[in-house]
């Protein structure tokens, strides 16, 4: 008898499970019939197949629908609500990247078993924060409403009444939300671990973090917050990442007594209104030896008003960005000599007011891979021990400074170096042949210094060189024939020197293969980000048009260009990346030298040559038809000192003006106007060759 009862009970349970599963199936088929499915992702949803086998459906061990992942649908919000109510075991729902045909606001759920809800990236989802929709979802742990067009305030969301007590992950970034952040979001949601509010219009002071908060990641970038303070160690005891960039925050960040924030690894306070010394804002002038931010690995404080001495660091910091501030000095031993050594791999200090011997101060920073202190007033010489001090150095950006002395032959020992930009300094002497040992070197710029002597023929051994800039110096002799062995060279600028001899018949790249112009080689993302800009100069003697830009606002760059080229007409425009197969040089600039003879017809073999500038030399004879330039004789008279040119600035008017040029170095090919990419991409064999002649 007992066995019969057990058997009957089991049959009853099976029957209930079958009925429940059938109810789930009906709810799903009702959903399918009520939505638009342009991507046909619901084709497998039919009665001939168990619903647990349908695409985007996951079931529990009891055969109930537990998870739905439905993307790219045309979805009525009211139908979504009824589906949630009809699936009582549904725990996870993802309807991201869909097109909502009505707002969520105003729709009330009567029952909800969800633990995770993703309604992100729905461009047509508008209206206010869906308070009523979420009222019954008291077990919700993860809520993603990012990248929508939700507007208004979240102050009425009642975060303090217990309904969001289980919430651990909240993403509201990329909407049109505004107003103040209710303190209850932080004080009542004690299980909240990750909070993303970036790129909205929130304003006012951000509420103080509660003593019992569990927040690990806090992202507030791109709002209008005016204050953010951490007042106690308990408030940040679990914090790992903090991003308050691109706001209008000023005042103190850490309030005395300074909390240690023992787990904080990533801190981004860039693009704010902080001013004063680091001690004024952070409560410390140094991170050394007192337990303050002991785990910090990444600090970005660029685009602020920090002044005085650069913040001292501890050995765990790997990335430090103080671009576009007002620092005037850096301590003599920035990295202490100790074991294990400091981990600093990337130091970005461009566009400050540093007037000290920066390279000497960094001697003990042995892990450096990226060093940028361009656009300063740094003095001193390039140390003979530079490569010994920084054996991992890959990127050295020191242009627009006041460096003196020679280019040391020992620079050839920096075997990992890919970019060396030393233009616009006061370097003198000869170019050391030892540079030819840099077999990873991609870009070398020594323009606008006071270099003398001959161009070393050994530079032809630089097999990876793409850009070589030696213009606006006092170099003598001829153009070395050995440069024809640089199979990857696509831009060569030797203008405004005292070179003699004839125009070479072939130089640079003589190799077929795809190259990436604009951003090559790829720089590790851990060293920063990049924007690409082309700067064109005309009516100008010996000025580079190829720049590596990092850590400058656009208006700052315009001011700097005006200072560097006071008698030039110049323009800027953004240059997109493109890939193209090149067989030759694309830019050859030999203007303002003492070259003689004629223009060799063999230049026609350089099929991708787009800019050929031979102006202001002593060339004579006809222009060969094979080069594609003919009809005008060349004058054998070189103008001496021409009168000052009238100046008129011409800025690109393409409707696209970025506020920032930030991150890792940008590699911009000079003189490529917008049509260049089209010409090269179509691989036109008959390209226009531009010859600058002053008549």
Secondary structure as the mmCIF struct_conf table of DSSP 4:
data_model
#
loop_
_struct_conf.conf_type_id
_struct_conf.id
_struct_conf.beg_label_comp_id
_struct_conf.beg_label_asym_id
_struct_conf.beg_label_seq_id
_struct_conf.end_label_comp_id
_struct_conf.end_label_asym_id
_struct_conf.end_label_seq_id
HELX_RH_AL_P HELX_RH_AL_P1 UNK A 2 UNK A 34
BEND BEND1 UNK A 35 UNK A 35
STRN STRN1 UNK A 36 UNK A 36
TURN_TY1_P TURN_TY1_P1 UNK A 38 UNK A 39
TURN_TY1_P TURN_TY1_P2 UNK A 41 UNK A 44
BEND BEND2 UNK A 46 UNK A 46
TURN_TY1_P TURN_TY1_P3 UNK A 47 UNK A 48
BEND BEND3 UNK A 49 UNK A 49
HELX_RH_3T_P HELX_RH_3T_P1 UNK A 51 UNK A 53
BEND BEND4 UNK A 54 UNK A 54
TURN_TY1_P TURN_TY1_P4 UNK A 55 UNK A 56
STRN STRN2 UNK A 57 UNK A 59
TURN_TY1_P TURN_TY1_P5 UNK A 61 UNK A 62
BEND BEND5 UNK A 63 UNK A 63
STRN STRN3 UNK A 65 UNK A 69
BEND BEND6 UNK A 72 UNK A 72
STRN STRN4 UNK A 74 UNK A 75
HELX_RH_AL_P HELX_RH_AL_P2 UNK A 77 UNK A 86
TURN_TY1_P TURN_TY1_P6 UNK A 88 UNK A 89
STRN STRN5 UNK A 92 UNK A 94
TURN_TY1_P TURN_TY1_P7 UNK A 96 UNK A 97
STRN STRN6 UNK A 99 UNK A 100
BEND BEND7 UNK A 101 UNK A 102
BEND BEND8 UNK A 104 UNK A 104
TURN_TY1_P TURN_TY1_P8 UNK A 105 UNK A 106
BEND BEND9 UNK A 110 UNK A 110
BEND BEND10 UNK A 115 UNK A 115
STRN STRN7 UNK A 116 UNK A 118
BEND BEND11 UNK A 121 UNK A 121
TURN_TY1_P TURN_TY1_P9 UNK A 123 UNK A 124
STRN STRN8 UNK A 126 UNK A 127
BEND BEND12 UNK A 128 UNK A 128
HELX_RH_AL_P HELX_RH_AL_P3 UNK A 131 UNK A 134
TURN_TY1_P TURN_TY1_P10 UNK A 135 UNK A 136
TURN_TY1_P TURN_TY1_P11 UNK A 138 UNK A 139
STRN STRN9 UNK A 142 UNK A 144
BEND BEND13 UNK A 147 UNK A 148
STRN STRN10 UNK A 149 UNK A 152
BEND BEND14 UNK A 154 UNK A 154
TURN_TY1_P TURN_TY1_P12 UNK A 155 UNK A 156
BEND BEND15 UNK A 157 UNK A 157
HELX_RH_3T_P HELX_RH_3T_P2 UNK A 159 UNK A 161
BEND BEND16 UNK A 162 UNK A 162
TURN_TY1_P TURN_TY1_P13 UNK A 163 UNK A 166
STRN STRN11 UNK A 169 UNK A 171
BEND BEND17 UNK A 174 UNK A 175
STRN STRN12 UNK A 176 UNK A 179
HELX_LH_PP_P HELX_LH_PP_P1 UNK A 180 UNK A 182
TURN_TY1_P TURN_TY1_P14 UNK A 183 UNK A 183
HELX_RH_AL_P HELX_RH_AL_P4 UNK A 184 UNK A 187
TURN_TY1_P TURN_TY1_P15 UNK A 188 UNK A 188
TURN_TY1_P TURN_TY1_P16 UNK A 190 UNK A 191
STRN STRN13 UNK A 194 UNK A 196
BEND BEND18 UNK A 199 UNK A 200
STRN STRN14 UNK A 201 UNK A 205
HELX_LH_PP_P HELX_LH_PP_P2 UNK A 206 UNK A 210
TURN_TY1_P TURN_TY1_P17 UNK A 211 UNK A 212
BEND BEND19 UNK A 216 UNK A 216
STRN STRN15 UNK A 217 UNK A 219
BEND BEND20 UNK A 222 UNK A 223
STRN STRN16 UNK A 224 UNK A 227
STRN STRN17 UNK A 230 UNK A 230
TURN_TY1_P TURN_TY1_P18 UNK A 233 UNK A 233
HELX_RH_3T_P HELX_RH_3T_P3 UNK A 234 UNK A 236
TURN_TY1_P TURN_TY1_P19 UNK A 237 UNK A 238
STRN STRN18 UNK A 241 UNK A 243
BEND BEND21 UNK A 246 UNK A 247
BEND BEND22 UNK A 251 UNK A 251
BEND BEND23 UNK A 253 UNK A 253
STRN STRN19 UNK A 254 UNK A 254
HELX_LH_PP_P HELX_LH_PP_P3 UNK A 255 UNK A 255
BEND BEND24 UNK A 256 UNK A 257
HELX_LH_PP_P HELX_LH_PP_P4 UNK A 258 UNK A 259
TURN_TY1_P TURN_TY1_P20 UNK A 262 UNK A 263
STRN STRN20 UNK A 266 UNK A 268
BEND BEND25 UNK A 271 UNK A 272
STRN STRN21 UNK A 275 UNK A 276
HELX_RH_AL_P HELX_RH_AL_P5 UNK A 278 UNK A 282
BEND BEND26 UNK A 283 UNK A 283
BEND BEND27 UNK A 285 UNK A 285
STRN STRN22 UNK A 286 UNK A 286
BEND BEND28 UNK A 288 UNK A 290
TURN_TY1_P TURN_TY1_P21 UNK A 292 UNK A 295
STRN STRN23 UNK A 298 UNK A 300
BEND BEND29 UNK A 303 UNK A 304
STRN STRN24 UNK A 305 UNK A 309
HELX_LH_PP_P HELX_LH_PP_P5 UNK A 310 UNK A 311
STRN STRN25 UNK A 312 UNK A 312
TURN_TY1_P TURN_TY1_P22 UNK A 315 UNK A 316
STRN STRN26 UNK A 319 UNK A 321
BEND BEND30 UNK A 324 UNK A 325
STRN STRN27 UNK A 326 UNK A 329
BEND BEND31 UNK A 332 UNK A 332
BEND BEND32 UNK A 334 UNK A 335
BEND BEND33 UNK A 339 UNK A 340
HELX_LH_PP_P HELX_LH_PP_P6 UNK A 341 UNK A 342
STRN STRN28 UNK A 346 UNK A 348
BEND BEND34 UNK A 351 UNK A 352
BEND BEND35 UNK A 356 UNK A 356
HELX_RH_AL_P HELX_RH_AL_P6 UNK A 358 UNK A 361
TURN_TY1_P TURN_TY1_P23 UNK A 362 UNK A 364
TURN_TY1_P TURN_TY1_P24 UNK A 366 UNK A 367
BEND BEND36 UNK A 369 UNK A 369
STRN STRN29 UNK A 370 UNK A 372
BEND BEND37 UNK A 375 UNK A 376
BEND BEND38 UNK A 380 UNK A 380
STRN STRN30 UNK A 381 UNK A 381
HELX_LH_PP_P HELX_LH_PP_P7 UNK A 382 UNK A 383
TURN_TY1_P TURN_TY1_P25 UNK A 384 UNK A 385
HELX_RH_AL_P HELX_RH_AL_P7 UNK A 386 UNK A 389
TURN_TY1_P TURN_TY1_P26 UNK A 391 UNK A 392
STRN STRN31 UNK A 395 UNK A 397
BEND BEND39 UNK A 400 UNK A 401
STRN STRN32 UNK A 404 UNK A 404
BEND BEND40 UNK A 405 UNK A 405
STRN STRN33 UNK A 406 UNK A 406
HELX_RH_3T_P HELX_RH_3T_P4 UNK A 409 UNK A 413
TURN_TY1_P TURN_TY1_P27 UNK A 415 UNK A 416
STRN STRN34 UNK A 419 UNK A 421
BEND BEND41 UNK A 424 UNK A 425
STRN STRN35 UNK A 428 UNK A 429
HELX_LH_PP_P HELX_LH_PP_P8 UNK A 430 UNK A 432
HELX_RH_3T_P HELX_RH_3T_P5 UNK A 433 UNK A 437
TURN_TY1_P TURN_TY1_P28 UNK A 439 UNK A 440
STRN STRN36 UNK A 443 UNK A 445
BEND BEND42 UNK A 448 UNK A 449
STRN STRN37 UNK A 450 UNK A 454
HELX_LH_PP_P HELX_LH_PP_P9 UNK A 455 UNK A 456
HELX_RH_3T_P HELX_RH_3T_P6 UNK A 457 UNK A 461
TURN_TY1_P TURN_TY1_P29 UNK A 463 UNK A 464
STRN STRN38 UNK A 467 UNK A 469
BEND BEND43 UNK A 472 UNK A 473
STRN STRN39 UNK A 474 UNK A 476
BEND BEND44 UNK A 477 UNK A 477
HELX_RH_3T_P HELX_RH_3T_P7 UNK A 481 UNK A 485
TURN_TY1_P TURN_TY1_P30 UNK A 487 UNK A 488
STRN STRN40 UNK A 491 UNK A 493
BEND BEND45 UNK A 496 UNK A 497
BEND BEND46 UNK A 501 UNK A 501
BEND BEND47 UNK A 505 UNK A 505
BEND BEND48 UNK A 508 UNK A 508
STRN STRN41 UNK A 513 UNK A 517
BEND BEND49 UNK A 518 UNK A 519
BEND BEND50 UNK A 521 UNK A 521
HELX_LH_PP_P HELX_LH_PP_P10 UNK A 522 UNK A 524
HELX_RH_3T_P HELX_RH_3T_P8 UNK A 525 UNK A 527
STRN STRN42 UNK A 533 UNK A 538
BEND BEND51 UNK A 539 UNK A 539
BEND BEND52 UNK A 541 UNK A 542
BEND BEND53 UNK A 551 UNK A 551
STRN STRN43 UNK A 552 UNK A 553
HELX_RH_AL_P HELX_RH_AL_P8 UNK A 554 UNK A 564
TURN_TY1_P TURN_TY1_P31 UNK A 566 UNK A 567
STRN STRN44 UNK A 569 UNK A 574
STRN STRN45 UNK A 578 UNK A 582
BEND BEND54 UNK A 584 UNK A 584
BEND BEND55 UNK A 586 UNK A 586
STRN STRN46 UNK A 587 UNK A 589
BEND BEND56 UNK A 592 UNK A 593
STRN STRN47 UNK A 596 UNK A 597
HELX_RH_3T_P HELX_RH_3T_P9 UNK A 601 UNK A 605
TURN_TY1_P TURN_TY1_P32 UNK A 607 UNK A 608
STRN STRN48 UNK A 611 UNK A 613
BEND BEND57 UNK A 616 UNK A 617
STRN STRN49 UNK A 618 UNK A 619
BEND BEND58 UNK A 621 UNK A 621
HELX_LH_PP_P HELX_LH_PP_P11 UNK A 622 UNK A 624
HELX_RH_3T_P HELX_RH_3T_P10 UNK A 625 UNK A 627
TURN_TY1_P TURN_TY1_P33 UNK A 628 UNK A 628
BEND BEND59 UNK A 631 UNK A 632
HELX_LH_PP_P HELX_LH_PP_P12 UNK A 633 UNK A 635
BEND BEND60 UNK A 636 UNK A 636
BEND BEND61 UNK A 641 UNK A 641
HELX_LH_PP_P HELX_LH_PP_P13 UNK A 642 UNK A 646
BEND BEND62 UNK A 654 UNK A 655
BEND BEND63 UNK A 659 UNK A 659
STRN STRN50 UNK A 660 UNK A 661
BEND BEND64 UNK A 663 UNK A 664
HELX_LH_PP_P HELX_LH_PP_P14 UNK A 665 UNK A 666
TURN_TY1_P TURN_TY1_P34 UNK A 670 UNK A 671
HELX_RH_AL_P HELX_RH_AL_P9 UNK A 674 UNK A 681
TURN_TY1_P TURN_TY1_P35 UNK A 682 UNK A 683
BEND BEND65 UNK A 685 UNK A 686
STRN STRN51 UNK A 690 UNK A 690
#
